[in-house]
Amino acid sequence: MRPVERCEIVDYVTYEEQRSAIREQVLRVKESRRIHVGDHLTFLFENAKTVCYQVQEMMRAEKIVKESDIQYEINTYNELLGSEGELGCVLLIEYASPEERDVQLRKLLGLPEKLYALLEDGRRIPAKLDARQIGDDRLSSVQYLKFDTGGATPVALGSDHPHLTLEAHLSPEQRQALTEDLTTA
């Protein structure tokens, strides 16, 4: 997948002037890339447009102007993107109350290793995880994952963790969005 380049990022004042229109466009892009698996897992698949938006939002919020800081944000957010044949995503593990979330994140330790993308031919592609987000006794509620599908579009996402076994099939719109991301250079 094509990473965001510096030339795509505008200063935060210019961005502020265009923010409303950009935000509306990106929210439409994100809609078909937001996949709920059960009640507690939301996969947010990223592409160059969503990453560019996140960089711009960070620059706006933090009033970033120093060139090295801008490049740092670009590099950091580009890590969310998959390489060729991969899909990158953010996984949100969502529970209503902080107390329930704390209990569940302890029970779900090891979850990233049990997540998969199901391909049309029946193969399960395991998630590749960012080990920096996993503690010794508790999982972070936000995980950065990649699925190396070899360029194939998943038909479902799932978990075979003992405390959370489920699978959700992707809609035609979701599959189309991920196919576009896999074929965009």
Phi, psi and chi 1 to 4 in degrees:
 res  aa     phi    psi   chi1   chi2   chi3   chi4
   1 MET       -  143.0 -170.4  173.4  -58.8      -
   2 ARG   -70.9  125.5 -179.3 -174.9   69.7   75.6
   3 PRO   -77.2  160.2   26.1  -30.6      -      -
   4 VAL   -73.7  137.7  172.5      -      -      -
   5 GLU  -109.4  158.4  -63.6  178.9   15.6      -
   6 ARG   -56.4  -36.9  174.0   62.3 -178.3   98.4
   7 CYS   -65.5  -14.4   62.9      -      -      -
   8 GLU   -85.9   -9.7  -62.8  174.5   79.2      -
   9 ILE  -101.0  129.9  -55.3  -61.7      -      -
  10 VAL  -105.1  164.6  -62.3      -      -      -
  11 ASP   -64.0  157.9   64.7   89.2      -      -
  12 TYR   -68.3  -24.1   71.4   82.3      -      -
  13 VAL   -70.7  -47.3  174.2      -      -      -
  14 THR   -61.3  -42.9  -58.1      -      -      -
  15 TYR   -59.5  -43.7  173.1   69.8      -      -
  16 GLU   -57.0  -38.5 -175.3   68.4   44.6      -
  17 GLU   -65.5  -29.6  -66.1  168.8   -8.2      -
  18 GLN  -105.5   -0.9  -56.1  167.4    4.2      -
  19 ARG   -56.6  -44.6 -177.0  173.6 -176.8 -109.5
  20 SER   -58.4  -48.6 -179.1      -      -      -
  21 ALA   -67.4  -41.5      -      -      -      -
  22 ILE   -63.6  -45.2  -67.7  169.9      -      -
  23 ARG   -60.4  -44.5 -173.7  173.1 -170.1  -80.8
  24 GLU   -59.7  -43.8 -174.6  176.8  -48.2      -
  25 GLN   -64.8  -45.4  178.5 -171.9   25.8      -
  26 VAL   -68.2  -36.2  170.9      -      -      -
  27 LEU   -62.1  -36.5  -70.3  178.1      -      -
  28 ARG   -65.5  -41.6  -78.9 -165.4  -53.2  -86.7
  29 VAL   -62.6  -42.7  168.0      -      -      -
  30 LYS   -69.4  -30.3  -74.8 -175.4  169.6 -150.3
  31 GLU   -53.8  -46.9 -172.6  175.1  -41.0      -
  32 SER   -81.4   -5.8   56.8      -      -      -
  33 ARG  -105.7    5.4  -70.8  166.2  176.9   79.3
  34 ARG   -99.6  113.8 -179.5 -177.0  -49.1  -88.6
  35 ILE  -122.1  119.2  -59.8  168.0      -      -
  36 HIS   -90.9  129.6  -61.2  -77.9      -      -
  37 VAL  -119.0  101.6  178.7      -      -      -
  38 GLY    71.9 -162.2      -      -      -      -
  39 ASP   -87.3  -13.6  -65.2  -27.8      -      -
  40 HIS  -122.8   -6.6  -55.2  -68.1      -      -
  41 LEU  -117.0  126.4  -57.4 -179.4      -      -
  42 THR  -126.7  120.7  -58.9      -      -      -
  43 PHE   -97.4  125.7  -67.1   79.5      -      -
  44 LEU  -113.9   99.6  -56.4  170.1      -      -
  45 PHE   -77.1  138.2  -75.7   87.6      -      -
  46 GLU  -106.6  151.7  -57.1  -72.1   -7.8      -
  47 ASN  -142.8 -176.2   66.0   15.7      -      -
  48 ALA   -60.5  -36.5      -      -      -      -
  49 LYS   -66.5  -43.0  -74.3 -179.2 -176.6  170.1
  50 THR   -70.8  -35.9   64.5      -      -      -
  51 VAL   -69.4  -42.9  165.0      -      -      -
  52 CYS   -57.7  -43.6 -172.0      -      -      -
  53 TYR   -60.3  -43.8  173.5   73.6      -      -
  54 GLN   -64.9  -39.3  -71.0  174.9  -61.4      -
  55 VAL   -62.8  -46.7  170.5      -      -      -
  56 GLN   -61.8  -41.0  -68.3  -72.5  179.2      -
  57 GLU   -64.7  -39.4  -76.9  -68.8  -53.7      -
  58 MET   -66.5  -43.2 -177.5   59.8   71.9      -
  59 MET   -61.9  -39.8  -71.4  174.8   57.0      -
  60 ARG   -65.5  -48.8  175.8 -177.4  173.1  -91.7
  61 ALA   -64.8  -40.0      -      -      -      -
  62 GLU   -97.1   -1.2  -59.4  -69.0  -32.7      -
  63 LYS    53.8   47.9  -53.0  -83.4 -169.2  -97.7
  64 ILE   -78.7  127.9  -62.9  172.1      -      -
  65 VAL  -131.4  -22.4  -64.8      -      -      -
  66 LYS   -69.5  129.9 -171.3  174.9  173.7 -174.2
  67 GLU   -56.5  -43.4 -166.0   60.1   36.7      -
  68 SER   -65.2  -32.6   61.6      -      -      -
  69 ASP   -72.2  -37.0  -66.6  -18.4      -      -
  70 ILE   -63.4  -46.6  -65.8  168.5      -      -
  71 GLN   -64.3  -35.9 -168.6   59.5   54.5      -
  72 TYR   -60.0  -45.0  174.7   81.3      -      -
  73 GLU   -63.2  -43.4  -65.4  -61.0  -31.8      -
  74 ILE   -59.9  -48.6  -66.9  168.7      -      -
  75 ASN   -61.8  -42.3  -65.7  -15.5      -      -
  76 THR   -63.2  -49.9  -61.6      -      -      -
  77 TYR   -72.1  -28.7  -77.5  100.0      -      -
  78 ASN   -63.0  -23.5  -88.2  -22.2      -      -
  79 GLU   -61.5  -22.0  -74.8 -175.5   24.1      -
  80 LEU   -71.3  -23.0  -61.8  175.6      -      -
  81 LEU   -80.8  146.7  -61.8  172.4      -      -
  82 GLY   -79.7  159.9      -      -      -      -
  83 SER   -80.0 -172.6  -60.5      -      -      -
  84 GLU   -56.1  129.3 -173.3  174.1  -20.9      -
  85 GLY    81.6    1.7      -      -      -      -
  86 GLU  -114.0  153.9  -75.6 -176.0  -35.8      -
  87 LEU  -115.7  129.4  -68.2  166.0      -      -
  88 GLY  -105.8  144.1      -      -      -      -
  89 CYS  -151.7  164.6   68.2      -      -      -
  90 VAL  -106.6  131.5  176.0      -      -      -
  91 LEU  -105.2  125.6  169.8   65.7      -      -
  92 LEU  -104.5  126.0  -54.5  175.6      -      -
  93 ILE  -103.2  110.7  -55.5  169.8      -      -
  94 GLU  -114.7  125.3  -56.3  169.0  -56.1      -
  95 TYR  -133.9  147.3  -73.5   91.0      -      -
  96 ALA   -62.4  -46.8      -      -      -      -
  97 SER  -111.0  151.1   73.7      -      -      -
  98 PRO   -58.8  -35.8  -22.9   31.5      -      -
  99 GLU   -66.5  -47.2  -62.5   78.6   20.1      -
 100 GLU   -64.1  -41.7  180.0 -175.8   17.4      -
 101 ARG   -58.9  -44.1 -175.3  172.4   45.0 -108.7
 102 ASP   -61.6  -45.1 -173.0   56.5      -      -
 103 VAL   -62.2  -48.0  167.8      -      -      -
 104 GLN   -67.6  -38.0  -66.0  -57.2  -37.2      -
 105 LEU   -66.3  -26.3  -69.1  175.0      -      -
 106 ARG   -74.4  -42.4  -68.9  177.9 -166.4  -73.4
 107 LYS   -66.9  -29.7  -75.0  172.6   64.2  174.0
 108 LEU   -93.3   11.3  -67.8  173.6      -      -
 109 LEU   -53.2  131.7 -163.6   60.8      -      -
 110 GLY    94.0   -2.5      -      -      -      -
 111 LEU   -56.1  -48.1  175.1   67.9      -      -
 112 PRO   -54.6  -33.7  -27.5   37.0      -      -
 113 GLU   -72.5  -11.8  -65.5   92.9  -18.4      -
 114 LYS  -107.5    5.5  -60.0  -65.8 -173.9  177.7
 115 LEU   -91.5  148.6  -62.1  172.0      -      -
 116 TYR  -150.2  159.0   61.2   88.0      -      -
 117 ALA  -110.0  129.3      -      -      -      -
 118 LEU   -95.0  127.5 -179.5   68.0      -      -
 119 LEU   -94.1  164.3  -59.7 -175.9      -      -
 120 GLU   -58.6  -31.5 -162.0  164.4   32.8      -
 121 ASP   -82.5    5.0   64.2    8.5      -      -
 122 GLY    94.8   -7.7      -      -      -      -
 123 ARG   -71.1  139.8  -74.4 -177.1  -65.4  145.6
 124 ARG  -100.9  121.6  -76.4 -175.9  172.9 -171.5
 125 ILE   -98.3  115.3  -53.8  -58.8      -      -
 126 PRO   -70.9  149.8   25.4  -30.8      -      -
 127 ALA   -70.5  140.1      -      -      -      -
 128 LYS   -97.0  132.0  -67.6 -165.9  -72.1 -175.5
 129 LEU  -116.0  163.3   56.6  130.1      -      -
 130 ASP   -95.9  103.5 -176.2  -16.9      -      -
 131 ALA   -62.5  -15.7      -      -      -      -
 132 ARG   -66.4  -14.5  -62.5  173.5  -69.4 -171.8
 133 GLN  -100.3    6.7  -61.6  176.0  -77.6      -
 134 ILE  -114.5  123.4  -61.0  173.0      -      -
 135 GLY   -89.5 -179.0      -      -      -      -
 136 ASP   -76.3  -29.2  -67.0  -27.7      -      -
 137 ASP  -127.7    0.9   65.4  -18.2      -      -
 138 ARG  -156.9  143.5 -176.2  175.9 -173.9  -83.8
 139 LEU   -90.3  147.0 -171.2   62.7      -      -
 140 SER   -75.9  145.7  170.1      -      -      -
 141 SER   -76.2   -6.9   62.4      -      -      -
 142 VAL  -124.2  125.4  177.8      -      -      -
 143 GLN  -125.3  143.8  -64.1  -70.8  -47.0      -
 144 TYR  -106.4  121.7  -58.1  108.6      -      -
 145 LEU  -129.2  158.0  -53.1  170.9      -      -
 146 LYS  -136.1  146.7  -67.9 -177.8 -177.1  165.8
 147 PHE  -122.2  116.2  -65.4   94.8      -      -
 148 ASP   -88.4   88.7 -172.8   -5.0      -      -
 149 THR   -87.6    0.8   66.2      -      -      -
 150 GLY    65.1   22.7      -      -      -      -
 151 GLY    92.3   -4.1      -      -      -      -
 152 ALA   -83.3  145.2      -      -      -      -
 153 THR   -86.9  128.1  -56.4      -      -      -
 154 PRO   -64.9  153.4  -13.7   24.1      -      -
 155 VAL  -105.7  -15.5  -64.3      -      -      -
 156 ALA  -158.2  161.9      -      -      -      -
 157 LEU  -125.7  147.4  -63.4  172.6      -      -
 158 GLY  -158.4  177.0      -      -      -      -
 159 SER  -137.8  135.5  165.0      -      -      -
 160 ASP  -118.9   33.7   57.0   11.1      -      -
 161 HIS   -70.7  140.5 -171.0  -80.0      -      -
 162 PRO   -56.8  -28.7  -13.5   17.4      -      -
 163 HIS   -96.5    0.2  -65.0  -69.2      -      -
 164 LEU  -157.8   83.3 -164.3   60.8      -      -
 165 THR  -106.6  113.4  -58.0      -      -      -
 166 LEU  -164.8  166.5   41.5   82.2      -      -
 167 GLU  -150.4  142.2 -171.6  172.8  -86.8      -
 168 ALA  -128.9  129.1      -      -      -      -
 169 HIS   -81.4  142.6  -71.8  -89.8      -      -
 170 LEU   -80.8  143.5  -81.9   59.7      -      -
 171 SER   -73.9  163.7   71.6      -      -      -
 172 PRO   -56.6  -37.7  -27.0   35.3      -      -
 173 GLU   -65.8  -40.2  -65.4   79.5   16.2      -
 174 GLN   -66.6  -42.8  -69.1  167.5  -28.5      -
 175 ARG   -63.4  -41.5  -68.0 -170.1   68.7 -155.2
 176 GLN   -62.0  -43.6  178.0   62.2   35.4      -
 177 ALA   -61.4  -45.6      -      -      -      -
 178 LEU   -69.1  -34.2  -62.5 -176.6      -      -
 179 THR   -62.2  -44.0  -61.9      -      -      -
 180 GLU   -59.7  -42.4  -70.4  170.2   10.6      -
 181 ASP   -65.1  -38.9  -67.7  -15.4      -      -
 182 LEU   -70.4  -23.8  -74.8  163.6      -      -
 183 THR  -103.6   -1.8   57.4      -      -      -
 184 THR   -85.2  122.1  -58.5      -      -      -
 185 ALA  -100.0      -      -      -      -      -
